[in-house]
Structure formats: structure tokens, C-alpha cells
């Protein structure tokens, strides 16, 4: 139905750069298969305005931003697919899903300017991706100077409490929201769209991390329940998680309590209480978990300990802590499990920790 076009007058916000894992000691612990399935190149980030434009999504792996001549604009559009090696990547714009799709929803027509924050996939519901693939775009919009021109914000989804509360915290209220879960095809007088902020890297730009940290530190007064405990040293439980549970978590928690390190569940706190909790934290300890996204609310004094099994090391929060200039300590435990095929396999498996090894490193680290 549509043609594709790769050039459009747009504003360059961030230059490209590459991360070299071989020069970083942390990546010496990395499973080679996991290194192979990702890019360490941060692409350029651009933002632009499209008069009489439209945005389409299939809510899964594809976004298309289309101008009034029917051209798919490659700078802002993508389709995320597995390559021949089984790794996910962004295909060329000429292979965009919507260049082949014949059946489209009727457009939802909007008078005014719409800013697209669509990213697809796990970004619809995952806490980490919400912040670093969706809310990152608000940082870029502010950087462009066009923030005040926006009438509506097109978001991947608007169902999760953290989605509503984080947007409201940034001053984006419900009457300004259009959810792609309800409208998969939006046509507007003007569309403002930006490049994917990370594509397929593990990295987060320091610019994005530090500016998100700044935006979420602006409100002085937070709504918290003063009867709750907000420890300064805590271990994040996964007892309420649907997967990747810690099978001997209770034993670890009992031992940590002897050092006044308390076990908490993130689900027991509201969004603003989480901001308060992490803003005042000295030490945060956990196995790999999206809950570590909350260090975006922390200060530089906060220190992070993340626990992995060998061959299942993932650098998302190492890279985030590095961008936020926080001290980060990995605990990497021996394991007799098979080397995982991909990071998606890691996300499903429960783990049993070597309590003695974990406590030994924690005792050496936290004085």
C-alpha cells in the first residue's frame, strides 16, 4: 500500500557511537552467545515533524511513520525480527511490516500535534523498556524545543499503574494521552516522531539516563505511607514474580537481615513510594530484575549489587549504573546449567543461589 523513503528533513539530537565490550572488564564474564545477539553501536537519534502524517503499529514488532505522500519514513519506522541466526534485529525500512500489510485499521483522526512514543514489543508493558525506550523520547522532545507544541502523546499502552503515574509525574496528564492499544492507526495535523533511542544495544545514553534522573528528582513532595518501612539497605525479593524466582530466597533473606539488610517487594510500594525508597537508598541488592530500573530515582551515593549465575550475565543495569555514575558490584556465581541460547531463555529460569558465596562478597563489600 505504501512506498518507502529514507530521507526527510529532520533534527539531529545525538551522534552515533560504539561500545567496545572487549575493553570493559565486566564483559569478560559474558556468555559469547549473548554478545553475538546484540549490537554495541548506538545509532544516531533524530526527531522531526510530519505535516498530515500518520503512525501505525501492530502492537508487537512494527511501527511505521508515514508522510502525506504515503512514504514510510525510515528514520522513525522499524520492524523487529529474528535474523537467520535466531537473533532479533531491526530490518531495513524496505522490509517494514506495513509495506506488505494490506488490512489496516481505519485511522483515528486527531486535530493538533501528536508526539509518537511508540516502540513496540515489551515496551508496551515492561518497566525497563518503558523508561529507556519510551520515556527517553520525552527527554529528546524537550531537547528539540518542540515540547510545548504537542497536544497529544501517543503511547504504547496506558493500562499499567506505573505508566499512568510516571507520565503524570512528568506533567503528561490523561486528557493528553492516546493509547496505541486502542488506536493502532493515528492520523494527525502534525506528527512529531523520533528515532528508536537504543535499537538493539544493551546500552543507555548517559544523556538520557541523567536527564530522566533529573526529571524524576524535581518534585520535592512525594505521597508516601509513613507507616511503611523504607530501608536504606535492601534486597529486592522476587517472591511475587511470575518467573525467575529465587528458590532459596528465604534463607538468603534471613542471613541478610543479620547485617540489617532488609528484604522488600517492589509490589508493596506505590510508584511515588518507590521513588522515595530508591532516592534514599544506600545499597540495593538483587538478582537480575526490571526492578533495578528504579535506580533511575537514586542519587550517586546509591550502590548496586547484582547477582548472576555464570553464563547468564546481562549488562543492562551495569550500563545504567555506569551512565548514572553509581558504584556497581556484580556477584557472579558458578553454575552447572547449560549455556543459555539467548537472553530470553535467561528471563524464564528460576535460580538457586550459593548463599555462602553471596554472603561472602556482600560482607566484603558492605562495611
C-alpha positions, 0 to 999 in steps of 0.5 A, a space after each residue: 500500500 505504501 512506498 518507502 523513503 529514507 530521507 526527510 528533513 529532520 533534527 539531529 539530537 545525538 551522534 552515533 557511537 560504539 561500545 567496545 565490550 572487549 575493553 570493559 572488564 565486566 564483559 569478560 564474564 559474558 556468555 559469547 552467545 549473548 554478545 553475538 545477539 546484540 549490537 554495541 553501536 548506538 545509532 544516531 537519534 533524530 526527531 522531526 515533524 510530519 505535516 498530515 502524517 500518520 503512525 501505525 503499529 501492530 502492537 508487537 514488532 512494527 511501527 511505521 511513520 508515514 508522510 502525506 505522500 504515503 512514504 514510510 519514513 525510515 528514520 522513525 519506522 522499524 520492524 523487529 525480527 529474528 535474523 537467520 541466526 535466531 537473533 532479533 534485529 531491526 530490518 531495513 525500512 524496505 522490509 517494514 511490516 506495513 509495506 506488505 500489510 494490506 488490512 489496516 485499521 481505519 485511522 483515528 483522526 486527531 486535530 493538533 500535534 501528536 508526539 509518537 512514543 511508540 516502540 513496540 514489543 515489551 515496551 508496551 508493558 515492561 518497566 525497563 523498556 518503558 523508561 529507556 525506550 519510551 520515556 527517553 523520547 520525552 527527554 529528546 522532545 524537550 531537547 528539540 524545543 518542540 515540547 510545548 507544541 504537542 497536544 497529544 502523546 501517543 503511547 504504547 499502552 496506558 493500562 499499567 499503574 506505573 505508566 499512568 503515574 510516571 507520565 503524570 509525574 512528568 506533567 503528561 496528564 490523561 486528557 493528553 494521552 492516546 493509547 496505541 492499544 486502542 488506536 493502532 492507526 493515528 492520523 494527525 495535523 502534525 506528527 512529531 516522531 523520533 528515532 528508536 533511542 537504543 535499537 538493539 544495544 544493551 546500552 543507555 545514553 548517559 544523556 538520557 539516563 541523567 536527564 530522566 534522573 533529573 526529571 524524576 528528582 524535581 518534585 520535592 513532595 512525594 505521597 508516601 505511607 509513613 507507616 511503611 518501612 523504607 530501608 536504606 539497605 535492601 534486597 529486592 525479593 522476587 517472591 511475587 514474580 511470575 518467573 525467575 524466582 529465587 528458590 532459596 530466597 528465604 534463607 538468603 533473606 534471613 542471613 541478610 537481615 543479620 547485617 540489617 539488610 532488609 528484604 522488600 517487594 517492589 509490589 508493596 510500594 506505590 510508584 511515588 513510594 518507590 521513588 522515595 525508597 530508591 532516592 534514599 537508598 544506600 545499597 540495593 541488592 538483587 538478582 537480575 530484575 526490571 526492578 533495578 530500573 528504579 535506580 533511575 530515582 537514586 542519587 550517586 551515593 546509591 550502590 548496586 549489587 547484582 547477582 548472576 549465575 555464570 553464563 547468564 550475565 546481562 549488562 543492562 543495569 551495569 550500563 545504567 549504573 555506569 551512565 548514572 555514575 553509581 558504584 556497581 558490584 556484580 556477584 557472579 556465581 558458578 553454575 552447572 546449567 547449560 549455556 543459555 541460547 539467548 537472553 530470553 531463555 535467561 528471563 524464564 529460569 528460576 535460580 538457586 543461589 550459593 548463599 555462602 558465596 553471596 554472603 561472602 562478597 556482600 560482607 566484603 563489600 558492605 562495611 
